[in-house]
């Protein structure tokens, strides 16, 4: 993940189109789409985040983290039914390790206030999607 994201500079990390142009067959393109979706969540652009995160999941449906972020973005944008379905998909993936809000809170990588506020939005979205606290 772009370190500018952890410094609270989300708008500087939205570059997936550029990344795809530079490396179209890249098997890790889902990382760029996921990062773009996260930045859009930070910027309260939840509907755009859903679109970016859908691309991330389509590019690598077996990687759990973008699926969880998609569930959160769906819930934050008012699509709670689909968010619950997407959370169920996330929880069913064999490599899913983080299954509670408490576990997600342990994964904070920065104390930057903007980053912390973003993490709280993700937690709120996951809560709305039905993830348990403990």
KEDOZA-159753 format. One record per residue (C-alpha): x, y, z; chain. Coordinates in nm, 3 decimals. Example, Ala and Ser with C-alpha at 12.3 -4.5 7.8 and 13.67 -1.06 7.14 Angstrom:
{X: 1.230; Y: -0.450; Z: 0.780; c: A}
{X: 1.367; Y: -0.106; Z: 0.714; c: A}
This chain:
{X: 0.000; Y: 0.000; Z: 0.000; c: A}
{X: 0.118; Y: 0.348; Z: -0.080; c: A}
{X: 0.265; Y: 0.501; Z: 0.236; c: A}
{X: 0.092; Y: 0.831; Z: 0.154; c: A}
{X: -0.232; Y: 0.654; Z: 0.243; c: A}
{X: -0.113; Y: 0.594; Z: 0.600; c: A}
{X: -0.018; Y: 0.960; Z: 0.621; c: A}
{X: -0.377; Y: 1.061; Z: 0.552; c: A}
{X: -0.321; Y: 1.161; Z: 0.187; c: A}
{X: -0.582; Y: 0.936; Z: 0.029; c: A}
{X: -0.637; Y: 1.153; Z: -0.276; c: A}
{X: -0.273; Y: 1.095; Z: -0.375; c: A}
{X: -0.323; Y: 0.719; Z: -0.396; c: A}
{X: -0.601; Y: 0.702; Z: -0.657; c: A}
{X: -0.396; Y: 0.590; Z: -0.955; c: A}
{X: -0.531; Y: 0.250; Z: -1.057; c: A}
{X: -0.603; Y: 0.361; Z: -1.415; c: A}
{X: -0.243; Y: 0.470; Z: -1.453; c: A}
{X: -0.119; Y: 0.144; Z: -1.297; c: A}
{X: -0.334; Y: -0.063; Z: -1.534; c: A}
{X: -0.209; Y: 0.134; Z: -1.836; c: A}
{X: 0.152; Y: 0.078; Z: -1.729; c: A}
{X: 0.107; Y: -0.292; Z: -1.662; c: A}
{X: -0.218; Y: -0.428; Z: -1.815; c: A}
{X: -0.152; Y: -0.801; Z: -1.764; c: A}
{X: -0.034; Y: -0.753; Z: -1.404; c: A}
{X: -0.172; Y: -1.038; Z: -1.187; c: A}
{X: -0.167; Y: -0.800; Z: -0.889; c: A}
{X: -0.388; Y: -0.535; Z: -1.049; c: A}
{X: -0.645; Y: -0.606; Z: -0.777; c: A}
{X: -0.412; Y: -0.434; Z: -0.530; c: A}
{X: -0.438; Y: -0.107; Z: -0.725; c: A}
{X: -0.817; Y: -0.131; Z: -0.744; c: A}
{X: -0.840; Y: -0.212; Z: -0.372; c: A}
{X: -0.616; Y: 0.082; Z: -0.283; c: A}
{X: -0.826; Y: 0.310; Z: -0.501; c: A}
{X: -1.143; Y: 0.187; Z: -0.328; c: A}
{X: -0.994; Y: 0.247; Z: 0.015; c: A}
{X: -0.894; Y: 0.599; Z: -0.080; c: A}
{X: -1.246; Y: 0.664; Z: -0.205; c: A}
{X: -1.388; Y: 0.544; Z: 0.128; c: A}
{X: -1.156; Y: 0.789; Z: 0.305; c: A}
{X: -1.289; Y: 1.065; Z: 0.080; c: A}
{X: -1.653; Y: 0.964; Z: 0.154; c: A}
{X: -1.701; Y: 0.856; Z: -0.207; c: A}
{X: -1.862; Y: 0.528; Z: -0.111; c: A}
{X: -2.041; Y: 0.459; Z: -0.442; c: A}
{X: -1.716; Y: 0.507; Z: -0.632; c: A}
{X: -1.544; Y: 0.285; Z: -0.376; c: A}
{X: -1.795; Y: 0.010; Z: -0.447; c: A}
{X: -1.710; Y: 0.024; Z: -0.819; c: A}
{X: -1.334; Y: 0.012; Z: -0.756; c: A}
{X: -1.364; Y: -0.267; Z: -0.502; c: A}
{X: -1.585; Y: -0.469; Z: -0.737; c: A}
{X: -1.298; Y: -0.452; Z: -0.989; c: A}
{X: -1.053; Y: -0.562; Z: -0.720; c: A}
{X: -1.268; Y: -0.861; Z: -0.626; c: A}
{X: -1.329; Y: -0.952; Z: -0.992; c: A}
{X: -0.952; Y: -0.947; Z: -1.051; c: A}
{X: -0.884; Y: -1.183; Z: -0.758; c: A}
{X: -1.198; Y: -1.324; Z: -0.592; c: A}
{X: -0.995; Y: -1.557; Z: -0.370; c: A}
{X: -0.811; Y: -1.277; Z: -0.188; c: A}
{X: -1.023; Y: -1.194; Z: 0.119; c: A}
{X: -0.933; Y: -0.836; Z: 0.213; c: A}
{X: -1.088; Y: -0.654; Z: -0.087; c: A}
{X: -1.403; Y: -0.863; Z: -0.038; c: A}
{X: -1.429; Y: -0.733; Z: 0.321; c: A}
{X: -1.368; Y: -0.377; Z: 0.204; c: A}
{X: -1.639; Y: -0.422; Z: -0.059; c: A}
{X: -1.882; Y: -0.542; Z: 0.210; c: A}
{X: -1.802; Y: -0.232; Z: 0.417; c: A}
{X: -1.838; Y: 0.004; Z: 0.119; c: A}
{X: -2.169; Y: -0.153; Z: 0.021; c: A}
{X: -2.302; Y: -0.107; Z: 0.375; c: A}
{X: -2.175; Y: 0.251; Z: 0.393; c: A}
{X: -2.349; Y: 0.330; Z: 0.064; c: A}
{X: -2.683; Y: 0.192; Z: 0.186; c: A}
{X: -2.675; Y: -0.150; Z: 0.018; c: A}
{X: -2.694; Y: -0.349; Z: 0.341; c: A}
{X: -2.852; Y: -0.662; Z: 0.188; c: A}
{X: -2.573; Y: -0.699; Z: -0.066; c: A}
{X: -2.321; Y: -0.603; Z: 0.203; c: A}
{X: -2.438; Y: -0.897; Z: 0.417; c: A}
{X: -2.407; Y: -1.133; Z: 0.121; c: A}
{X: -2.059; Y: -1.002; Z: 0.045; c: A}
{X: -1.957; Y: -1.039; Z: 0.410; c: A}
{X: -2.078; Y: -1.400; Z: 0.401; c: A}
{X: -1.863; Y: -1.451; Z: 0.089; c: A}
{X: -1.564; Y: -1.299; Z: 0.274; c: A}
{X: -1.614; Y: -1.522; Z: 0.577; c: A}
{X: -1.640; Y: -1.831; Z: 0.355; c: A}
{X: -1.303; Y: -1.778; Z: 0.187; c: A}
{X: -1.041; Y: -2.026; Z: 0.309; c: A}
{X: -0.772; Y: -1.759; Z: 0.368; c: A}
{X: -0.993; Y: -1.527; Z: 0.574; c: A}
{X: -0.821; Y: -1.469; Z: 0.908; c: A}
{X: -0.980; Y: -1.150; Z: 1.042; c: A}
{X: -1.338; Y: -1.236; Z: 1.143; c: A}
{X: -1.433; Y: -0.976; Z: 1.407; c: A}
{X: -1.430; Y: -0.598; Z: 1.445; c: A}
{X: -1.188; Y: -0.642; Z: 1.736; c: A}
{X: -0.944; Y: -0.827; Z: 1.510; c: A}
{X: -0.976; Y: -0.556; Z: 1.243; c: A}
{X: -0.898; Y: -0.292; Z: 1.504; c: A}
{X: -0.573; Y: -0.471; Z: 1.587; c: A}
{X: -0.455; Y: -0.422; Z: 1.229; c: A}
{X: -0.418; Y: -0.042; Z: 1.239; c: A}
{X: -0.086; Y: 0.058; Z: 1.080; c: A}
{X: -0.078; Y: 0.427; Z: 1.165; c: A}
{X: -0.182; Y: 0.673; Z: 1.433; c: A}
{X: -0.252; Y: 0.949; Z: 1.180; c: A}
{X: -0.596; Y: 1.094; Z: 1.268; c: A}
{X: -0.716; Y: 1.076; Z: 0.906; c: A}
{X: -0.611; Y: 0.713; Z: 0.881; c: A}
{X: -0.775; Y: 0.631; Z: 1.215; c: A}
{X: -1.099; Y: 0.796; Z: 1.101; c: A}
{X: -1.089; Y: 0.589; Z: 0.783; c: A}
{X: -1.041; Y: 0.271; Z: 0.983; c: A}
{X: -1.346; Y: 0.361; Z: 1.192; c: A}
{X: -1.549; Y: 0.400; Z: 0.872; c: A}
{X: -1.439; Y: 0.052; Z: 0.763; c: A}
{X: -1.534; Y: -0.087; Z: 1.105; c: A}
{X: -1.874; Y: 0.086; Z: 1.087; c: A}
{X: -1.935; Y: -0.060; Z: 0.742; c: A}
{X: -1.836; Y: -0.408; Z: 0.853; c: A}
{X: -2.066; Y: -0.372; Z: 1.155; c: A}
{X: -2.357; Y: -0.271; Z: 0.931; c: A}
{X: -2.280; Y: -0.571; Z: 0.710; c: A}
{X: -2.311; Y: -0.797; Z: 1.014; c: A}
{X: -1.956; Y: -0.865; Z: 1.131; c: A}
{X: -1.949; Y: -0.947; Z: 1.505; c: A}
{X: -1.760; Y: -0.726; Z: 1.752; c: A}
{X: -1.580; Y: -1.016; Z: 1.924; c: A}
